[in-house]
Amino acid sequence: TGSSELLSQYNDYALMLAWPDDSEESSFSIDCLSHYSGDCIIHIGEMFGETLSFNPWGQSTSRTFQLELLTSFRCVTRVDLPNWPGHKDSLTIWKRINSDIQFQGETLCYLTQ
């Protein structure tokens, strides 16, 4: 284990976050995202609008993290997961905008304007 600053050394690895925040005030997920310069994030938990919680951002990552994730990455895969009662978790894979994506033998790339 270590601090989120260590992530800057691992830009050639995927970053996997599984329920990193235990409240909206937690900053672990956004700290990790701000230090990670790689192209792939695997997120396990709830996302905006996909929750049974009173908080529309879900129970696993903060609003700040999710807004920054949507700014810099695009979701390329989403799988619903088995859940405990009261939760609606999924596994999502995110690729950084402007990074190559391999799909059925083809190389695709997101472009921004």
TAQUIBEL-V74708 format. One record per backbone hydrogen bond with DSSP energy under -0.5 kcal/mol. NH is the residue of the N-H (numbers start at 1). CO is the residue of the C=O. Records with the same first field share a line. If there is no record, write none. Layout:
BEGIN
NH=CO / CO
END
This chain:
BEGIN
6=3
7=4
8=5
9=6
10=7
13=10
15=40
16=14
17=15 / 42
19=17 / 44
21=60
26=23
31=27
32=28
33=29
34=30
35=31 / 32
36=32
41=94
42=15
43=41 / 92
44=17
45=90
47=50
49=56
50=47
56=54
58=55
66=62
67=63
68=64
69=65
70=66
71=67
72=68
73=69
74=95
76=93
77=93
79=91
81=89
87=84
90=45
91=79
92=43 / 90
93=77
94=41
95=74
96=39
97=72
99=96
101=108
103=101 / 106
106=103
108=101 / 106
110=99
END
